[in-house]
Amino acid sequence: MASSPKSEARAASKLSTTEGFILGGIAACIAVTISNPAEVIKTRLQLQGELAKEGAVRVYRHAPDAFVKTWKNEGLRGLQRGLGPAYMYQILLNGSRLGFYEPFRREINELVGQSPEEQIPFTSVLAGASSGAVGASLGNPLFLIKARMQAYSPALPVGAQHYYKSSFDALSTIYRAERLRGLVRGIDAAILRTSMGSSVQLPSYNFTKNQLVKRGILPDNSAWTFLASSFVSGACVCVVMQPADTALTRMYNQPTTQTAEGKVVGAFYKNPIDCLWKTFKAEGVRGWYKGSTAHFLRIAPHTIVTLTANDIIINLYKKIRDPR
């Protein structure tokens, strides 16, 4: 039986997993160039006063103060610390998250007996979490060195300090000292953080976009539609992911110690749950949300640019690939 022109057009408009991975990675690299300074500030605020009670010395009063002090003491180089591994990480993370999300969602829909085209909240959240976990696992060594490079400050240090000359120097130094175990340090926290963020990022983005179009508030394939949907998605991600993000930063940056058996372990935390519990006991709930302002200033433009650029790049790519 011959397929209809409508079904042929729908098939032609679909992206392969490889195409989605590459286009998602390009969009994420554009976004990280803009959002990296806020990520540096967030990282330093999350480490400030680690496991300290009220009254601890504060190097930075708030996000704007941290930005100004970093700029004055370290210049643009300080605000863009860790940008190299951030690019590589974003290609792996968002390439996976944006590239695998739709294939995962369609497969899960079919497994539960629903149409692959239907947007179902439960399957969308599960697909988002799964695709995020894949990206977090692949990119863990890069996120590890990125966090340590961003935390390093020769002028106003907070938390443990790790100095590396380059991304390659960081990876080789960690591998020489701890072998593969060192490069996968914190992977459980990375999967927790990214799964929580991914579980709401694309579902909230797609839901908002569909509602705006369905209710006639904004047209489909409009830059304003992409921007509004991305802003809502960024706010959702920030609220859901912040505690796990703080735990990840602290687990990555913590100093290590050697046990009697010769095993290298984290000096402060065993796992992300242990980190969250110890942070809560010493600093309260507020400790989980340290750097949340900087986190939002990072994640809102990052999410807006990533998802907006992804939609724009995909539309441009389809026009080039499928000329009419």
TIVEX-141048 format. One record per residue (C-alpha): residue number from 1; residue in one letter; x, y, z. Coordinates in steps of 0.05 Angstrom, whole numbers, plus 5000, padded with zeros to 4 digits. Layout:
BEGIN
+------+------+------+------+------+
: resi : resn :   xx :   yy :   zz :
+------+------+------+------+------+
:  NUM :    A :    X :    Y :    Z :
...
+------+------+------+------+------+
***
This chain:
BEGIN
+------+------+------+------+------+
: resi : resn :   xx :   yy :   zz :
+------+------+------+------+------+
:    1 :    M : 5000 : 5000 : 5000 :
:    2 :    A : 5029 : 5067 : 4978 :
:    3 :    S : 5044 : 5117 : 5033 :
:    4 :    S : 5007 : 5183 : 5033 :
:    5 :    P : 5043 : 5249 : 5016 :
:    6 :    K : 5029 : 5271 : 5087 :
:    7 :    S : 5064 : 5211 : 5118 :
:    8 :    E : 5122 : 5218 : 5070 :
:    9 :    A : 5130 : 5291 : 5089 :
:   10 :    R : 5128 : 5273 : 5164 :
:   11 :    A : 5181 : 5219 : 5153 :
:   12 :    A : 5225 : 5267 : 5114 :
:   13 :    S : 5220 : 5320 : 5169 :
:   14 :    K : 5246 : 5272 : 5223 :
:   15 :    L : 5319 : 5276 : 5244 :
:   16 :    S : 5363 : 5216 : 5254 :
:   17 :    T : 5394 : 5206 : 5323 :
:   18 :    T : 5462 : 5226 : 5294 :
:   19 :    E : 5433 : 5290 : 5263 :
:   20 :    G : 5399 : 5308 : 5328 :
:   21 :    F : 5463 : 5295 : 5368 :
:   22 :    I : 5506 : 5340 : 5323 :
:   23 :    L : 5455 : 5397 : 5318 :
:   24 :    G : 5442 : 5394 : 5393 :
:   25 :    G : 5516 : 5398 : 5407 :
:   26 :    I : 5525 : 5459 : 5362 :
:   27 :    A : 5467 : 5495 : 5397 :
:   28 :    A : 5496 : 5479 : 5466 :
:   29 :    C : 5565 : 5506 : 5447 :
:   30 :    I : 5534 : 5572 : 5427 :
:   31 :    A : 5498 : 5575 : 5493 :
:   32 :    V : 5557 : 5557 : 5538 :
:   33 :    T : 5599 : 5614 : 5510 :
:   34 :    I : 5547 : 5662 : 5538 :
:   35 :    S : 5531 : 5625 : 5603 :
:   36 :    N : 5601 : 5603 : 5626 :
:   37 :    P : 5616 : 5666 : 5668 :
:   38 :    A : 5554 : 5655 : 5709 :
:   39 :    E : 5574 : 5581 : 5717 :
:   40 :    V : 5642 : 5604 : 5746 :
:   41 :    I : 5607 : 5649 : 5796 :
:   42 :    K : 5557 : 5595 : 5815 :
:   43 :    T : 5612 : 5545 : 5827 :
:   44 :    R : 5651 : 5591 : 5873 :
:   45 :    L : 5589 : 5611 : 5913 :
:   46 :    Q : 5570 : 5538 : 5922 :
:   47 :    L : 5638 : 5523 : 5952 :
:   48 :    Q : 5641 : 5585 : 5996 :
:   49 :    G : 5631 : 5567 : 6070 :
:   50 :    E : 5629 : 5492 : 6054 :
:   51 :    L : 5604 : 5453 : 6115 :
:   52 :    A : 5613 : 5516 : 6158 :
:   53 :    K : 5563 : 5542 : 6208 :
:   54 :    E : 5535 : 5613 : 6207 :
:   55 :    G : 5587 : 5667 : 6215 :
:   56 :    A : 5640 : 5637 : 6170 :
:   57 :    V : 5683 : 5685 : 6130 :
:   58 :    R : 5651 : 5703 : 6063 :
:   59 :    V : 5696 : 5721 : 6006 :
:   60 :    Y : 5637 : 5738 : 5962 :
:   61 :    R : 5573 : 5771 : 5988 :
:   62 :    H : 5528 : 5752 : 5929 :
:   63 :    A : 5530 : 5737 : 5854 :
:   64 :    P : 5542 : 5809 : 5829 :
:   65 :    D : 5597 : 5818 : 5881 :
:   66 :    A : 5630 : 5753 : 5859 :
:   67 :    F : 5626 : 5775 : 5786 :
:   68 :    V : 5658 : 5843 : 5800 :
:   69 :    K : 5714 : 5813 : 5843 :
:   70 :    T : 5730 : 5759 : 5793 :
:   71 :    W : 5732 : 5810 : 5736 :
:   72 :    K : 5777 : 5858 : 5776 :
:   73 :    N : 5825 : 5805 : 5799 :
:   74 :    E : 5826 : 5755 : 5741 :
:   75 :    G : 5796 : 5791 : 5682 :
:   76 :    L : 5759 : 5757 : 5625 :
:   77 :    R : 5803 : 5696 : 5632 :
:   78 :    G : 5777 : 5686 : 5703 :
:   79 :    L : 5705 : 5692 : 5682 :
:   80 :    Q : 5715 : 5642 : 5626 :
:   81 :    R : 5755 : 5590 : 5665 :
:   82 :    G : 5738 : 5519 : 5644 :
:   83 :    L : 5709 : 5541 : 5577 :
:   84 :    G : 5749 : 5488 : 5537 :
:   85 :    P : 5722 : 5427 : 5575 :
:   86 :    A : 5654 : 5462 : 5579 :
:   87 :    Y : 5650 : 5460 : 5502 :
:   88 :    M : 5668 : 5386 : 5499 :
:   89 :    Y : 5621 : 5370 : 5557 :
:   90 :    Q : 5562 : 5407 : 5525 :
:   91 :    I : 5572 : 5370 : 5459 :
:   92 :    L : 5567 : 5303 : 5496 :
:   93 :    L : 5513 : 5324 : 5546 :
:   94 :    N : 5465 : 5365 : 5503 :
:   95 :    G : 5482 : 5326 : 5440 :
:   96 :    S : 5457 : 5264 : 5479 :
:   97 :    R : 5401 : 5301 : 5514 :
:   98 :    L : 5373 : 5334 : 5452 :
:   99 :    G : 5392 : 5278 : 5404 :
:  100 :    F : 5367 : 5218 : 5444 :
:  101 :    Y : 5306 : 5251 : 5476 :
:  102 :    E : 5258 : 5242 : 5417 :
:  103 :    P : 5280 : 5170 : 5400 :
:  104 :    F : 5274 : 5151 : 5473 :
:  105 :    R : 5206 : 5185 : 5481 :
:  106 :    R : 5178 : 5151 : 5419 :
:  107 :    E : 5203 : 5082 : 5440 :
:  108 :    I : 5175 : 5090 : 5511 :
:  109 :    N : 5108 : 5113 : 5482 :
:  110 :    E : 5106 : 5050 : 5438 :
:  111 :    L : 5125 : 5006 : 5498 :
:  112 :    V : 5064 : 5032 : 5537 :
:  113 :    G : 5019 : 5025 : 5477 :
:  114 :    Q : 5013 : 5099 : 5459 :
:  115 :    S : 5024 : 5136 : 5394 :
:  116 :    P : 5097 : 5157 : 5384 :
:  117 :    E : 5073 : 5227 : 5364 :
:  118 :    E : 5033 : 5239 : 5428 :
:  119 :    Q : 5064 : 5283 : 5483 :
:  120 :    I : 5052 : 5245 : 5548 :
:  121 :    P : 5079 : 5278 : 5612 :
:  122 :    F : 5103 : 5212 : 5644 :
:  123 :    T : 5139 : 5185 : 5583 :
:  124 :    S : 5168 : 5254 : 5567 :
:  125 :    V : 5198 : 5260 : 5637 :
:  126 :    L : 5225 : 5189 : 5634 :
:  127 :    A : 5256 : 5201 : 5565 :
:  128 :    G : 5286 : 5267 : 5589 :
:  129 :    A : 5317 : 5234 : 5651 :
:  130 :    S : 5344 : 5175 : 5610 :
:  131 :    S : 5375 : 5218 : 5556 :
:  132 :    G : 5405 : 5263 : 5609 :
:  133 :    A : 5435 : 5204 : 5646 :
:  134 :    V : 5469 : 5180 : 5582 :
:  135 :    G : 5499 : 5249 : 5570 :
:  136 :    A : 5521 : 5257 : 5642 :
:  137 :    S : 5557 : 5189 : 5641 :
:  138 :    L : 5593 : 5204 : 5576 :
:  139 :    G : 5614 : 5274 : 5598 :
:  140 :    N : 5632 : 5262 : 5671 :
:  141 :    P : 5708 : 5269 : 5665 :
:  142 :    L : 5699 : 5335 : 5628 :
:  143 :    F : 5649 : 5363 : 5679 :
:  144 :    L : 5697 : 5342 : 5734 :
:  145 :    I : 5756 : 5382 : 5707 :
:  146 :    K : 5711 : 5439 : 5687 :
:  147 :    A : 5685 : 5447 : 5758 :
:  148 :    R : 5755 : 5445 : 5787 :
:  149 :    M : 5782 : 5495 : 5736 :
:  150 :    Q : 5724 : 5542 : 5750 :
:  151 :    A : 5734 : 5538 : 5825 :
:  152 :    Y : 5808 : 5555 : 5820 :
:  153 :    S : 5825 : 5627 : 5836 :
:  154 :    P : 5896 : 5653 : 5849 :
:  155 :    A : 5867 : 5716 : 5880 :
:  156 :    L : 5806 : 5697 : 5921 :
:  157 :    P : 5805 : 5621 : 5931 :
:  158 :    V : 5745 : 5585 : 5961 :
:  159 :    G : 5741 : 5510 : 5973 :
:  160 :    A : 5796 : 5461 : 5953 :
:  161 :    Q : 5841 : 5489 : 5898 :
:  162 :    H : 5863 : 5448 : 5838 :
:  163 :    Y : 5909 : 5481 : 5787 :
:  164 :    Y : 5915 : 5452 : 5717 :
:  165 :    K : 5950 : 5483 : 5657 :
:  166 :    S : 5899 : 5455 : 5607 :
:  167 :    S : 5844 : 5404 : 5599 :
:  168 :    F : 5894 : 5351 : 5577 :
:  169 :    D : 5938 : 5367 : 5637 :
:  170 :    A : 5878 : 5360 : 5683 :
:  171 :    L : 5856 : 5293 : 5654 :
:  172 :    S : 5927 : 5264 : 5654 :
:  173 :    T : 5942 : 5290 : 5725 :
:  174 :    I : 5879 : 5258 : 5753 :
:  175 :    Y : 5891 : 5193 : 5715 :
:  176 :    R : 5962 : 5187 : 5739 :
:  177 :    A : 5941 : 5198 : 5811 :
:  178 :    E : 5877 : 5158 : 5814 :
:  179 :    R : 5871 : 5120 : 5748 :
:  180 :    L : 5802 : 5111 : 5718 :
:  181 :    R : 5768 : 5117 : 5786 :
:  182 :    G : 5790 : 5189 : 5790 :
:  183 :    L : 5759 : 5206 : 5723 :
:  184 :    V : 5691 : 5176 : 5741 :
:  185 :    R : 5691 : 5209 : 5811 :
:  186 :    G : 5623 : 5239 : 5825 :
:  187 :    I : 5588 : 5203 : 5767 :
:  188 :    D : 5531 : 5183 : 5813 :
:  189 :    A : 5520 : 5257 : 5831 :
:  190 :    A : 5526 : 5276 : 5757 :
:  191 :    I : 5472 : 5226 : 5737 :
:  192 :    L : 5427 : 5250 : 5794 :
:  193 :    R : 5436 : 5323 : 5776 :
:  194 :    T : 5428 : 5315 : 5701 :
:  195 :    S : 5370 : 5267 : 5706 :
:  196 :    M : 5332 : 5315 : 5750 :
:  197 :    G : 5346 : 5374 : 5704 :
:  198 :    S : 5332 : 5335 : 5640 :
:  199 :    S : 5268 : 5305 : 5668 :
:  200 :    V : 5237 : 5375 : 5667 :
:  201 :    Q : 5277 : 5413 : 5614 :
:  202 :    L : 5250 : 5386 : 5549 :
:  203 :    P : 5181 : 5365 : 5575 :
:  204 :    S : 5168 : 5435 : 5604 :
:  205 :    Y : 5195 : 5467 : 5540 :
:  206 :    N : 5152 : 5424 : 5494 :
:  207 :    F : 5090 : 5431 : 5539 :
:  208 :    T : 5097 : 5507 : 5541 :
:  209 :    K : 5109 : 5512 : 5466 :
:  210 :    N : 5050 : 5467 : 5450 :
:  211 :    Q : 5004 : 5507 : 5496 :
:  212 :    L : 5025 : 5574 : 5467 :
:  213 :    V : 5012 : 5548 : 5396 :
:  214 :    K : 4948 : 5510 : 5412 :
:  215 :    R : 4917 : 5569 : 5448 :
:  216 :    G : 4936 : 5617 : 5392 :
:  217 :    I : 4980 : 5659 : 5438 :
:  218 :    L : 5041 : 5654 : 5393 :
:  219 :    P : 5052 : 5623 : 5324 :
:  220 :    D : 5090 : 5558 : 5311 :
:  221 :    N : 5164 : 5564 : 5291 :
:  222 :    S : 5168 : 5635 : 5317 :
:  223 :    A : 5230 : 5660 : 5354 :
:  224 :    W : 5185 : 5689 : 5408 :
:  225 :    T : 5152 : 5621 : 5418 :
:  226 :    F : 5221 : 5589 : 5427 :
:  227 :    L : 5243 : 5644 : 5475 :
:  228 :    A : 5181 : 5641 : 5519 :
:  229 :    S : 5183 : 5565 : 5522 :
:  230 :    S : 5257 : 5566 : 5539 :
:  231 :    F : 5249 : 5616 : 5595 :
:  232 :    V : 5196 : 5574 : 5629 :
:  233 :    S : 5239 : 5512 : 5619 :
:  234 :    G : 5300 : 5546 : 5649 :
:  235 :    A : 5261 : 5566 : 5712 :
:  236 :    C : 5235 : 5495 : 5721 :
:  237 :    V : 5305 : 5465 : 5714 :
:  238 :    C : 5336 : 5514 : 5763 :
:  239 :    V : 5285 : 5498 : 5818 :
:  240 :    V : 5288 : 5423 : 5810 :
:  241 :    M : 5363 : 5415 : 5798 :
:  242 :    Q : 5396 : 5464 : 5847 :
:  243 :    P : 5407 : 5418 : 5908 :
:  244 :    A : 5436 : 5363 : 5865 :
:  245 :    D : 5479 : 5415 : 5828 :
:  246 :    T : 5508 : 5439 : 5894 :
:  247 :    A : 5523 : 5367 : 5915 :
:  248 :    L : 5557 : 5353 : 5848 :
:  249 :    T : 5601 : 5415 : 5852 :
:  250 :    R : 5624 : 5397 : 5923 :
:  251 :    M : 5636 : 5324 : 5907 :
:  252 :    Y : 5678 : 5342 : 5846 :
:  253 :    N : 5719 : 5394 : 5882 :
:  254 :    Q : 5730 : 5359 : 5949 :
:  255 :    P : 5801 : 5339 : 5967 :
:  256 :    T : 5819 : 5265 : 5967 :
:  257 :    T : 5851 : 5221 : 6020 :
:  258 :    Q : 5881 : 5151 : 6019 :
:  259 :    T : 5853 : 5096 : 6062 :
:  260 :    A : 5895 : 5043 : 6099 :
:  261 :    E : 5880 : 4996 : 6040 :
:  262 :    G : 5910 : 5047 : 5992 :
:  263 :    K : 5843 : 5067 : 5962 :
:  264 :    V : 5835 : 5141 : 5943 :
:  265 :    V : 5768 : 5169 : 5968 :
:  266 :    G : 5735 : 5236 : 5978 :
:  267 :    A : 5755 : 5270 : 6042 :
:  268 :    F : 5686 : 5299 : 6058 :
:  269 :    Y : 5631 : 5260 : 6022 :
:  270 :    K : 5618 : 5187 : 6004 :
:  271 :    N : 5562 : 5200 : 5954 :
:  272 :    P : 5512 : 5255 : 5934 :
:  273 :    I : 5462 : 5236 : 5988 :
:  274 :    D : 5516 : 5239 : 6041 :
:  275 :    C : 5537 : 5307 : 6013 :
:  276 :    L : 5465 : 5334 : 6016 :
:  277 :    W : 5456 : 5308 : 6087 :
:  278 :    K : 5521 : 5338 : 6113 :
:  279 :    T : 5507 : 5404 : 6078 :
:  280 :    F : 5438 : 5406 : 6109 :
:  281 :    K : 5465 : 5391 : 6179 :
:  282 :    A : 5519 : 5445 : 6175 :
:  283 :    E : 5485 : 5498 : 6133 :
:  284 :    G : 5411 : 5482 : 6131 :
:  285 :    V : 5367 : 5482 : 6068 :
:  286 :    R : 5400 : 5548 : 6049 :
:  287 :    G : 5465 : 5510 : 6038 :
:  288 :    W : 5431 : 5470 : 5983 :
:  289 :    Y : 5411 : 5533 : 5947 :
:  290 :    K : 5478 : 5570 : 5952 :
:  291 :    G : 5492 : 5604 : 5885 :
:  292 :    S : 5419 : 5596 : 5863 :
:  293 :    T : 5417 : 5668 : 5836 :
:  294 :    A : 5480 : 5656 : 5795 :
:  295 :    H : 5452 : 5588 : 5775 :
:  296 :    F : 5389 : 5620 : 5747 :
:  297 :    L : 5430 : 5674 : 5712 :
:  298 :    R : 5469 : 5617 : 5681 :
:  299 :    I : 5414 : 5568 : 5666 :
:  300 :    A : 5361 : 5616 : 5640 :
:  301 :    P : 5403 : 5644 : 5582 :
:  302 :    H : 5436 : 5577 : 5572 :
:  303 :    T : 5369 : 5541 : 5566 :
:  304 :    I : 5339 : 5597 : 5524 :
:  305 :    V : 5398 : 5598 : 5476 :
:  306 :    T : 5407 : 5522 : 5473 :
:  307 :    L : 5334 : 5505 : 5459 :
:  308 :    T : 5320 : 5566 : 5416 :
:  309 :    A : 5384 : 5556 : 5376 :
:  310 :    N : 5369 : 5482 : 5371 :
:  311 :    D : 5300 : 5496 : 5340 :
:  312 :    I : 5328 : 5549 : 5294 :
:  313 :    I : 5387 : 5506 : 5272 :
:  314 :    I : 5342 : 5446 : 5260 :
:  315 :    N : 5294 : 5487 : 5218 :
:  316 :    L : 5351 : 5515 : 5177 :
:  317 :    Y : 5382 : 5446 : 5169 :
:  318 :    K : 5316 : 5416 : 5145 :
:  319 :    K : 5308 : 5472 : 5093 :
:  320 :    I : 5378 : 5456 : 5067 :
:  321 :    R : 5369 : 5380 : 5071 :
:  322 :    D : 5298 : 5377 : 5044 :
:  323 :    P : 5291 : 5434 : 4993 :
:  324 :    R : 5222 : 5440 : 4962 :
+------+------+------+------+------+
***
